[in-house]
């Protein structure tokens, strides 16, 4: 029908109609759809065997925690389309919250995780309420400025946070739960204890993404004005996404404090916010598994390069720029795109 | 035809569905629109026409809630809705399509309409699965069939041809079951075939809800709309039936004179 049409005005109309352009068609598409349905199980299966392929187990636990940090960040960046430069405030808030609960109040580690997550959530409510009034680069700058305010507040509260020296002495040698006791000095046990918490968060995250709320967030990312014209209260939904993202990053921080038994003040520094952006982009923004790939890549690069040179950040920066220029989908995003294109 | 679309109302002398009362908008010192008072009757199609720069798009943005007016009020079924945020307009049953194609480019065609249908609910559950609401998917597919996109459900929106994207946008707007649909130049940039298909669609839609559309090409709308509102240099020049407008001396001078 469209063969004999001469379209003077809508000339741009025809090329998109080429057949078989739909990505994810065929057998690859079916496998990817299946994998996507079982994304939580597959992610957890990988994380269960991960310590046995990582160079050493303490690094594996680092990557796990950073992966959760990048996952929380990705909810806002990859799925809602909001670029925040202030997520260090949530990682740090969670870390200080749980660290202070243990050091100053002797709370049970599980309660300390809750305390850390709550503190990060509160910070996220305050920061989010102010930041979502702005868009684009102004949003990024507002979150950056607010996170620096939080940084200085924690820096100044030396009696609580240890100020410049960081919060030290978060000693959790063992975890006693009803019925059994876990020896956290054993790195393998510690890894799987952290994984239990991260696994729960990953499951919740997946539920959130496949919910109607997750669908609405994607609509906001795709076209904010259209979403609003459809009847979505875009501001409120952005705030909810911001707070959930902050809470997930706070949980990551709370785990990190217990894992490292120290909270360095740099946890809250804006370079840590930049690290979240880097991990999300290295792994693949808006992909489910990407944040863990990004966290692993970043940590392995850091680990490998620091043994070679003290200027490791220079090389990480160069690699990051190369990714932005040549692999904008990130490692995992590129893998998925290639599988889709392969289409056998 | 499509289930769920409001039942057509009898075109009796009902109170207006939408009224503009002394609407005006100034951008700095430039007055794009001033003192426009028009009632839009319920049912059928009303077209807003006028030459370039007449203030059509500004007027559209004011009555669709995209931009707050500098003066005047907008009433929907007698209720003052001036200055309400855009999502509240949508919740009340006012849907719109934009002049520039405005869909969710990286979502599938089906998901575009499904997510729009979902927006009707005030509460958006955080932890229930999307698949727990099959009626939304069914509704999306029925609407897409009605606008002629039933064979494109699994495509990404950005892969569609221009005319198809406009049709998709109308399905997105209809998903919320509006009683009033506002269309800003629905045939802009379309080929003659696409334009004809779009006008057919517009005509069919008018059987089920009230339509107000902005159109640059007067000839297109003369045949199908019940009423016309003519804007010129930011002011209301005339309103009435197509016959009234054709006979109106001022309109003939500023508008028809050029294109005839």
Boltz contact constraints between the chains, C-beta under 6 A:
constraints:
  - contact:
      token1: [A, 5]
      token2: [B, 193]
      max_distance: 6.0
  - contact:
      token1: [A, 7]
      token2: [B, 191]
      max_distance: 6.0
  - contact:
      token1: [A, 9]
      token2: [B, 191]
      max_distance: 6.0
  - contact:
      token1: [A, 10]
      token2: [B, 162]
      max_distance: 6.0
  - contact:
      token1: [A, 10]
      token2: [B, 189]
      max_distance: 6.0
  - contact:
      token1: [A, 10]
      token2: [B, 190]
      max_distance: 6.0
  - contact:
      token1: [A, 10]
      token2: [B, 191]
      max_distance: 6.0
  - contact:
      token1: [A, 10]
      token2: [B, 194]
      max_distance: 6.0
  - contact:
      token1: [A, 12]
      token2: [B, 162]
      max_distance: 6.0
  - contact:
      token1: [A, 13]
      token2: [B, 161]
      max_distance: 6.0
  - contact:
      token1: [A, 13]
      token2: [B, 162]
      max_distance: 6.0
  - contact:
      token1: [A, 13]
      token2: [B, 163]
      max_distance: 6.0
  - contact:
      token1: [A, 16]
      token2: [B, 159]
      max_distance: 6.0
  - contact:
      token1: [A, 16]
      token2: [B, 160]
      max_distance: 6.0
  - contact:
      token1: [A, 16]
      token2: [B, 161]
      max_distance: 6.0
  - contact:
      token1: [A, 17]
      token2: [B, 161]
      max_distance: 6.0
  - contact:
      token1: [A, 22]
      token2: [B, 155]
      max_distance: 6.0
  - contact:
      token1: [A, 207]
      token2: [B, 127]
      max_distance: 6.0
  - contact:
      token1: [A, 210]
      token2: [B, 129]
      max_distance: 6.0
  - contact:
      token1: [A, 210]
      token2: [B, 130]
      max_distance: 6.0
  - contact:
      token1: [A, 211]
      token2: [B, 125]
      max_distance: 6.0
  - contact:
      token1: [A, 211]
      token2: [B, 126]
      max_distance: 6.0
  - contact:
      token1: [A, 211]
      token2: [B, 127]
      max_distance: 6.0
  - contact:
      token1: [A, 211]
      token2: [B, 128]
      max_distance: 6.0
  - contact:
      token1: [A, 212]
      token2: [B, 118]
      max_distance: 6.0
  - contact:
      token1: [A, 212]
      token2: [B, 124]
      max_distance: 6.0
  - contact:
      token1: [A, 212]
      token2: [B, 125]
      max_distance: 6.0
  - contact:
      token1: [A, 212]
      token2: [B, 130]
      max_distance: 6.0
  - contact:
      token1: [A, 213]
      token2: [B, 124]
      max_distance: 6.0
  - contact:
      token1: [A, 213]
      token2: [B, 126]
      max_distance: 6.0
  - contact:
      token1: [A, 215]
      token2: [B, 115]
      max_distance: 6.0
  - contact:
      token1: [A, 215]
      token2: [B, 130]
      max_distance: 6.0
  - contact:
      token1: [A, 216]
      token2: [B, 124]
      max_distance: 6.0
  - contact:
      token1: [A, 219]
      token2: [B, 104]
      max_distance: 6.0
  - contact:
      token1: [A, 219]
      token2: [B, 115]
      max_distance: 6.0
  - contact:
      token1: [A, 222]
      token2: [B, 104]
      max_distance: 6.0
  - contact:
      token1: [A, 222]
      token2: [B, 106]
      max_distance: 6.0
  - contact:
      token1: [A, 222]
      token2: [B, 107]
      max_distance: 6.0
  - contact:
      token1: [A, 223]
      token2: [B, 104]
      max_distance: 6.0
  - contact:
      token1: [A, 226]
      token2: [B, 102]
      max_distance: 6.0
  - contact:
      token1: [A, 228]
      token2: [B, 86]
      max_distance: 6.0
  - contact:
      token1: [A, 228]
      token2: [B, 87]
      max_distance: 6.0
  - contact:
      token1: [A, 229]
      token2: [B, 86]
      max_distance: 6.0
  - contact:
      token1: [A, 229]
      token2: [B, 90]
      max_distance: 6.0
  - contact:
      token1: [A, 229]
      token2: [B, 96]
      max_distance: 6.0
  - contact:
      token1: [A, 230]
      token2: [B, 90]
      max_distance: 6.0
  - contact:
      token1: [A, 230]
      token2: [B, 116]
      max_distance: 6.0
  - contact:
      token1: [A, 230]
      token2: [B, 119]
      max_distance: 6.0
  - contact:
      token1: [A, 231]
      token2: [B, 87]
      max_distance: 6.0
  - contact:
      token1: [A, 231]
      token2: [B, 90]
      max_distance: 6.0
  - contact:
      token1: [A, 231]
      token2: [B, 91]
      max_distance: 6.0
  - contact:
      token1: [A, 231]
      token2: [B, 119]
      max_distance: 6.0
  - contact:
      token1: [A, 231]
      token2: [B, 176]
      max_distance: 6.0
  - contact:
      token1: [A, 232]
      token2: [B, 87]
      max_distance: 6.0
  - contact:
      token1: [A, 232]
      token2: [B, 119]
      max_distance: 6.0
  - contact:
      token1: [A, 233]
      token2: [B, 87]
      max_distance: 6.0
